[in-house]
């Protein structure tokens, strides 16, 4: 399959690029002794499927200018029909002398792929992808198919991806739509995690969010465990200090009409940060959410809160649910607390249907608009049980 892909891909690109570069037939008449005119005429003969004439003109051009890249390429492509070894030497010279000679790099990519030289194939493909945006979809299909089907290809892709090429973001988006995309995403993320060029938080957020959305939860749990990004704690950033980390395994705050949620310095405690939620008490929205990866068994959730306004009816509820089944593990609606108070909620994570959990704060609608301001801090989840509940 890879051989067929290589033949199709390589010659499609070579043909397209040569045709784009074809000069007018009158070039050699204008300057018959010019190496450039001769090489342009040779290219035109190759496009017209007259290989013998193309080779003769290319040789004449090289006699006048031995380093003429176009003439080397034309002669190499002609020789490729009968002697790939000779063609390889000629086109390698052309490619080495000009990173902009796209047909040479396309042929060399195809040649390297067919002989199993993935480092060379990816090198020439990288040269093309950096300059020719219109070729990227085809090249990206090659990257992904080769890496998914042949383990020899993945190290070469990792090396290229890790040096942060200008096509990296486009390729990352391409992977999100491919059947083999998750396999390649995971391989890249793991291989680069302790190396320069590792996945950024935004790139990991896209992977994590996509996999959570499509229900690829065991794979997502395994990947996050392997990467330890963010750190493997039951709850990330329970102090609301806003350390870096990819969503959805960190707090994702929302805004909507009549709702604001932010990590803000609390003036009553020497600037210590906390989660500040302000609502008009008239909308149903998610104020903040975080995805968790709790092990099966008993746990205790603890939190601190205080109200600034609307404490008699805060109209907001914290819930922890299983992502797969939707089962609610606990639900807590804070009440009025003019000073900081703590709450403890025991719960049990099921061993089935609860690979991941969602901790979410949701506002609810009252009969009339009313300003509500609540602060939250010191969130923690610990394994074990509790015998009493502090209200």
C-alpha positions in Angstrom: 0.0 0.0 0.0 2.8 2.4 0.9 4.6 1.6 -2.4 1.4 2.4 -4.4 0.9 5.6 -2.3 4.5 6.6 -3.0 4.2 6.2 -6.7 0.9 8.0 -7.0 1.9 10.8 -4.6 5.4 11.4 -6.0 4.5 11.5 -9.6 1.4 13.6 -9.1 3.5 16.2 -7.4 6.4 16.0 -9.9 4.1 16.3 -12.9 2.2 19.2 -11.4 5.3 21.1 -10.5 7.1 20.6 -13.8 4.0 21.7 -15.8 3.9 24.9 -13.7 7.5 25.7 -14.5 7.2 24.9 -18.3 8.6 27.8 -20.4 7.5 28.9 -23.8 9.0 27.0 -26.7 10.5 30.2 -28.2 13.0 30.6 -25.3 15.8 28.9 -27.0 15.3 30.8 -30.2 15.7 34.1 -28.3 19.1 33.1 -26.8 20.3 29.9 -28.5 23.7 30.0 -26.6 22.2 30.7 -23.2 22.4 28.0 -20.6 19.2 29.3 -19.1 17.4 29.3 -22.4 18.5 25.8 -23.2 17.4 24.5 -19.8 14.0 26.1 -20.2 13.6 24.6 -23.6 14.7 21.2 -22.2 11.9 21.5 -19.6 9.4 22.3 -22.2 10.4 19.2 -24.2 10.0 17.1 -21.1 6.5 18.5 -20.5 5.7 17.7 -24.1 6.8 14.1 -23.6 9.8 14.3 -25.8 12.4 12.9 -23.4 15.2 12.5 -25.9 15.1 16.1 -27.1 14.8 17.2 -23.4 17.9 15.3 -22.5 19.9 16.6 -25.4 19.0 20.2 -24.6 19.7 19.7 -20.9 23.2 18.3 -21.7 23.9 21.3 -23.9 22.8 23.6 -21.0 25.1 21.8 -18.5 28.1 22.1 -20.8 27.6 25.9 -20.7 26.7 26.0 -17.0 27.4 22.8 -15.0 25.5 24.0 -12.0 22.2 24.8 -13.8 19.6 23.3 -11.5 16.8 23.2 -14.0 19.0 21.3 -16.5 20.1 18.8 -13.8 16.5 18.2 -12.9 15.3 17.7 -16.5 18.2 15.3 -17.2 17.5 13.5 -13.9 13.8 13.1 -14.7 14.6 11.7 -18.1 17.2 9.3 -16.7 14.6 8.2 -14.1 12.7 6.4 -16.9 15.6 3.9 -17.4 18.2 4.3 -14.6 16.9 5.4 -11.2 20.4 5.3 -9.7 21.7 7.9 -12.1 18.6 9.9 -11.7 19.0 9.9 -8.0 22.5 11.4 -8.3 21.4 14.1 -10.7 18.3 15.1 -8.7 20.1 15.0 -5.4 22.6 17.5 -6.9 19.7 19.7 -8.0 18.0 19.5 -4.7 21.1 20.2 -2.7 21.9 23.3 -4.8 18.4 24.7 -4.5 15.9 24.1 -1.8 13.4 25.8 -4.1 13.6 23.2 -6.8 10.3 21.6 -5.9 10.1 18.9 -8.7 13.5 17.5 -7.6 12.5 17.3 -4.0 9.2 15.7 -5.0 10.9 13.0 -7.0 13.5 12.4 -4.3 10.8 12.1 -1.7 9.1 9.5 -3.8 12.3 7.6 -4.4 13.3 7.6 -0.7 9.9 6.4 0.3 10.0 3.5 -2.1 13.4 2.3 -0.8 12.2 2.6 2.8 14.4 5.7 3.6 11.8 7.6 5.7 14.3 10.1 7.1 15.2 11.2 3.6 11.6 11.1 2.4 10.4 13.2 5.3 13.3 15.6 4.8 12.3 16.3 1.2 8.6 16.4 2.1 9.4 19.0 4.8 11.2 21.1 2.2 8.1 21.0 0.0 5.6 21.6 2.8 7.5 24.7 4.1 7.1 26.5 0.8 4.1 25.0 -1.1 1.0 25.5 1.0 -1.2 24.0 -1.7 0.7 20.7 -1.5 0.2 20.3 2.2 -3.0 18.3 2.2 -1.4 15.7 -0.1 1.9 15.7 1.9 0.0 15.5 5.2 -1.9 12.4 4.0 1.5 10.9 3.2 2.8 11.8 6.7 -0.1 10.2 8.4 -0.6 7.1 6.3 3.1 6.2 6.4 3.4 6.8 10.2 0.3 4.8 10.9 1.2 1.8 8.7 4.9 1.5 9.1 6.7 1.9 12.5 9.9 2.9 10.6 8.2 6.1 9.5 7.2 7.5 12.9 10.7 8.4 14.2 11.2 10.5 11.1 7.9 12.3 11.5 8.7 13.0 15.2 12.0 14.5 14.3 10.4 16.8 11.7 7.5 17.8 13.9 9.8 18.5 16.8 11.7 21.2 15.1 8.6 23.4 14.9 8.3 23.6 11.1 6.0 26.3 9.7 3.5 23.7 8.7 3.2 22.2 12.2 -0.1 23.9 13.1 -1.7 23.0 9.7 -0.6 19.3 10.1 -2.0 19.3 13.6 -5.4 20.4 12.3 -5.2 17.8 9.6 -4.7 15.1 12.2 -7.9 16.1 14.0 -10.0 15.0 11.0 -8.2 11.7 10.1 -9.2 8.2 11.1 -5.5 7.4 12.0 -5.2 10.9 13.6 -5.5 9.8 17.3 -2.8 7.2 16.9 -0.3 9.7 15.4 -1.3 12.4 17.8 -0.6 10.2 20.8 2.7 9.0 19.3 3.9 12.6 18.7 2.7 13.8 22.1 4.5 11.0 24.0 7.7 11.0 22.0 8.1 14.8 22.2 7.0 15.2 25.9 10.5 15.4 27.3 12.2 16.9 24.2 12.4 20.3 22.5 9.3 20.9 20.4 6.9 19.1 22.8 3.2 19.7 22.4 2.0 23.1 23.6 -0.8 23.4 26.1 -3.1 24.6 23.3 -2.2 21.6 21.1 -2.9 19.2 24.0 -6.1 21.0 24.8 -7.3 20.2 21.3 -6.4 16.5 21.6 -7.9 16.2 25.1 -11.1 18.0 24.2 -11.6 16.1 20.9 -11.1 12.8 22.6 -13.4 13.6 25.4 -16.1 14.8 22.9 -15.9 11.6 20.9 -15.8 9.3 24.0 -12.3 8.1 23.6 -12.0 8.2 27.4 -9.7 5.2 28.2 -7.2 6.4 25.6 -7.5 10.0 27.0 -6.9 8.8 30.5 -3.9 6.7 29.4 -2.4 9.6 27.4 -2.8 12.2 30.2 -1.3 9.7 32.7 1.7 9.2 30.4 2.2 12.9 29.8 1.4 14.0 33.3 0.1 17.3 31.9 -1.3 18.8 33.9 0.2 17.2 37.0 -1.6 14.0 38.1 -3.5 15.3 41.1 -7.2 14.4 41.9 -8.1 18.1 41.4 -6.0 20.6 39.5 -5.5 24.1 41.0 -7.7 23.7 44.1 -6.3 27.0 45.4 -7.3 28.9 42.2 -3.8 30.3 41.6 -4.2 29.6 37.9 -1.0 27.5 37.1 -0.6 26.6 33.5 -2.0 23.4 32.1 -4.2 22.2 29.2 -7.9 22.2 29.4 -10.2 20.4 30.2 -8.1 19.2 33.1 -7.9 22.7 34.6 -10.6 25.2 35.4 -12.4 26.5 32.4 -14.4 29.6 33.3 -17.4 30.8 31.4 -19.1 34.1 30.7 -22.6 34.8 29.5 -25.2 37.4 29.8 -25.5 38.2 33.4 -22.7 35.9 34.5 -19.0 36.4 35.1 -16.5 33.9 36.6 -12.8 34.6 37.1 -9.8 33.8 39.1 -9.3 37.0 41.1 -7.3 38.3 44.0 -9.4 38.4 47.2 -8.9 41.8 48.8 -9.9 40.4 52.2 -6.9 38.0 52.4 -3.9 40.0 51.3 -4.4 39.5 47.6 -4.8 35.7 47.7 -6.6 34.4 44.6 -9.9 32.7 44.6 -12.8 32.0 42.2 -15.2 34.9 42.0 -18.6 34.2 40.6 -21.0 37.1 39.9 -24.5 36.5 38.4 -27.8 38.4 38.1 -29.6 35.3 39.3 -31.6 35.1 36.1 -29.7 32.7 33.8 -28.9 29.0 33.7 -25.2 28.7 32.7 -22.0 26.9 33.5 -19.7 29.2 35.5 -16.7 26.9 35.6 -15.9 23.2 34.9 -13.0 20.8 35.2 -12.5 17.3 34.0 -11.2 14.8 36.6 -9.7 11.3 36.5 -10.5 9.8 39.9 -9.8 6.2 40.8 -12.8 4.0 41.8 -13.6 4.1 45.5 -14.6 6.5 48.3 -13.5 10.1 48.2 -14.1 13.4 50.1 -14.6 16.7 48.4 -13.9 19.8 50.5 -14.3 23.5 49.7 -14.4 26.9 51.2 -16.8 29.7 50.3 -18.2 33.1 51.3 -20.9 35.3 49.9 -20.8 39.0 49.3 -24.3 39.5 47.9 -27.4 37.4 47.5 -26.3 34.9 50.1 -29.9 34.1 51.1 -30.4 32.5 47.7 -27.1 32.0 45.8 -28.8 30.1 42.9 -25.7 28.1 42.1 -24.8 24.4 42.5 -21.6 22.3 42.3 -22.1 18.9 40.8 -19.7 16.0 40.2 -21.0 13.5 37.5 -19.6 10.6 35.6 -18.7 11.5 32.1 -20.0 8.3 30.5 -23.1 7.5 32.4 -24.1 11.0 33.7 -24.5 9.6 37.2 -24.3 12.3 39.8 -21.8 11.6 42.6 -22.6 14.6 44.7 -24.4 17.9 44.4 -23.9 20.9 46.7 -25.6 24.3 46.7 -23.7 26.7 48.9 -25.8 28.8 51.3 -25.2 32.2 53.0 -21.8 32.6 54.5 -20.6 36.1 55.3 -17.3 34.8 56.5 -15.3 31.9 55.0 -16.8 28.5 55.7 -15.8 25.0 54.7 -17.9 22.1 53.3 -17.1 18.4 53.1 -18.9 16.1 50.7 -18.2 12.3 50.8 -18.9 10.4 47.6 -18.0 7.1 45.9 -16.5 6.8 42.4 -18.0 3.7 40.6 -15.7 1.2 39.1 -17.8 0.9 35.9 -19.0 3.7 33.7 -17.0 6.4 35.4 -13.6 6.6 33.7 -13.7 10.4 34.0 -15.7 12.9 36.0 -16.9 16.4 35.4 -16.9 18.9 38.3 -19.1 21.8 37.4 -20.6 25.0 38.9 -24.0 25.9 37.3 -26.1 28.9 38.0 -29.9 28.6 38.2 -32.7 31.0 37.5 -34.8 32.7 40.1 -38.1 34.5 39.9 -36.5 38.0 39.6 -33.0 39.4 38.9 -30.9 39.7 41.9 -27.1 40.5 42.2 -25.3 37.4 43.6 -21.6 37.4 44.4 -19.9 34.3 45.8 -16.2 33.5 46.4 -14.8 29.9 46.3 -11.4 28.6 47.4 -9.4 25.7 49.0 -10.9 23.0 46.9 -9.6 19.5 47.5 -10.5 15.9 46.8 -8.9 13.1 48.9 -9.4 9.4 48.9 -11.2 7.9 51.9 -14.3 8.4 53.9 -15.7 11.0 56.3 -17.9 10.3 59.3 -19.4 13.8 59.6 -20.2 16.7 57.4 -19.3 20.3 58.2 -21.9 22.9 57.0 
